[in-house]
């Protein structure tokens, strides 16, 4: 697991957020691929755009 995966998992735990970070060996670059990876439909999937700012902070946008 890389530094940023550790960072998001820590953020979830420290802020008592009901969430789960999932990581897959297969590609999940599209909604269709993500749905297939978790045996769901495209309507069940939300996508996120995850960025690291110049100061090292995380910025996440979650969209349907």
C-alpha positions in Angstrom: 0.0 0.0 0.0 1.3 3.4 -0.8 1.6 6.6 1.3 -1.7 8.1 -0.1 -3.7 5.0 0.6 -2.4 5.0 4.2 -3.3 8.7 4.4 -6.9 8.2 3.3 -7.4 5.2 5.5 -6.1 7.1 8.5 -8.3 10.1 7.7 -11.4 7.8 7.6 -10.5 6.2 10.9 -9.5 9.3 12.8 -12.7 11.1 11.7 -14.9 8.1 12.5 -16.3 8.2 8.9 -18.4 5.2 8.0 -16.5 4.3 4.8 -14.3 1.7 3.4 -11.3 2.1 1.2 -11.2 -0.6 -1.5 -8.2 -1.5 -3.7 -8.3 -3.8 -6.7 -5.7 -5.7 -8.7 -7.8 -5.1 -11.9 -8.4 -1.8 -13.6 -11.2 0.4 -12.3 -10.7 3.4 -14.6 -14.3 3.4 -15.7 -17.7 3.0 -14.0 -18.2 -0.2 -16.0 -14.9 -1.7 -14.8 -15.6 -0.6 -11.2 -19.1 -2.1 -11.2 -17.7 -5.4 -12.6 -15.0 -5.5 -9.9 -17.5 -5.3 -7.1 -20.4 -7.2 -8.8 -22.6 -4.2 -8.9 -24.4 -2.1 -11.5 -23.2 1.2 -12.8 -26.0 3.0 -10.9 -24.4 1.7 -7.6 -21.1 3.4 -8.4 -19.8 6.8 -7.5 -16.5 8.1 -8.9 -14.0 10.2 -7.2 -11.3 12.6 -8.3 -8.4 12.4 -5.9 -5.8 15.2 -6.0 -2.8 16.1 -3.8 -2.3 19.9 -3.5 1.1 21.5 -3.7 1.1 21.6 0.1 0.5 17.9 0.4 -3.2 18.0 1.4 -5.7 15.7 -0.1 -8.6 17.0 -2.2 -11.4 14.6 -3.1 -14.5 15.2 -5.3 -17.1 12.5 -5.2 -19.6 12.4 -8.1 -22.4 10.1 -9.2 
